[in-house]
Amino acid sequence: MSLAIVSALFLGILLGIFTGVLPGFHINLLATLLLSISTFLLIYLSPFTLAIFIISIAITHIFLDSLPSTFLGAPNEDYALASLPAHSLLLQGNAYQAVIYITIGALSSIAIFTILSPLVIPFSKFFYPLISKFIPYILIAASIFLILKERNKLLALIIFLLSGTLGLAILNIQINQPLLPLLSGLFGVSILILSIKNKPTIPPQKTDFPEINKKEFAIAILSGFLSSIFLGFLPAITSSQSSAIASSFQKLKRNTFLILTGFTSASFAMLSIIALFSINKTRAGFLVVISHLLEKITSQQIAIFILTALITSSLAAIITIKLAKYFSRIINKINYQLICILALLFMLTLTIIISGFLGLLILATAASLGIIPQLNRISKLTLIGSLIIPTILFFLI
């Protein structure tokens, strides 16, 4: 790698750290900004170097984003489903362990898809046209399993349908970044509101490295790999949907689910990079920017992109674990309710800036719906109907 590429990689890591720890901030927001100023950046950087910079930001962001998801319960779409179990571990003094589980899953994903990329690339070219026909039926089956797992199946079905209706309405109106207020409300703001209301006492956090059960680790990795490889190349499918589908067919322990979530979040980034080369499809916002920068991805460039992701993930994992330990040591010594209020205000402000006052209305509506499962001891997985139902209709209609 040249000096320019190495410099872009490390600068991307630094910026990814900053965006990753901001509650509710998604890499797609940054991608939109980078696209708008790309003409200026190209004065100083080659298109390929700028692409390296963007990939390193995105990969770093995925790892660091587990921190606000765990310590505040304020996720973006990648860790929306992980926020509740991770937040539960925080209240038990095990937030550090939760971050470790997510990080191990994400790092395993990057390593596996780096090794298997020579096989995944030709597989995607062959498999993509076949599986796309069956996606709505896979999602319907997964949704049924998801609802049948709940004790109160009727209420779970109602929440699933309501969230789907809300998602369908929001995704069909003219608003900038509709997923920001939708998912922030369902999975982030709802948790923050209850945390502020209930004034939870944050216990001292353990900072011992958790013992990883080999069987649980294998189940999480296998589930994540299968769901990612079958769904990761398809339009309108997110890592949260992949996690929901993988977990709906089997009862997973909380630690296993967190590893699975970390795996699918990172794998969708890796598969998106591969898809841009193999089937010329952009599966993530940051790759839309890269597709504008580079007309055609060569085999040498995709190899460097994958190597960039591997190097970045190794460094990002270390940084995430170090910061998780630091946060664990101070989280019970600060005013947690005040931190939640500040995080909530930040998310409200970000929503107004990005999505306007209509976005704020959506955020409030989504948060109101997001509180219902928590008050009735129903899994927040049912709220994934907000993405699954629009996707089913997208493929069927």
Buried (B, 14 or more C-beta within 10 A) or exposed (E): EEEBBBBBBBBBBEBBBBBBBBBBBBBBBBBBEBBEEBEEBEEEBBBBBBBBBBBBBBBBBBBBBBBBBBBBBBBBBBBBBBBBBBBBBBBEBBBBBBBBBBBBBBBBBBBBBBEBBEEBBEBBEEBBEEBEEEBBEBBBBBBEBBBEBBEBEEBBBBBBBBBBBBBBBBBEEEBEBBBBBBBBBBBBBBBBBBBBEEEBEBBEBBBEEBEBBEEBBEBBBEBBBBBBBBBBBBEBBBBBBBBBBBBBBEEBEBBBBBBBBBBBBBBBBBBBBBBBBBBEBBBBBBBBBBBEBBEEBEEEBBEBBBBBBBBBBBBBBEBBBEBBBEBBEEBBEEEBBEBBBBBBEBBBEBBBEBBBEBBBBBBBBBBBBBBBBBEEEBBBBBBBBBBBBBBBEBBEE
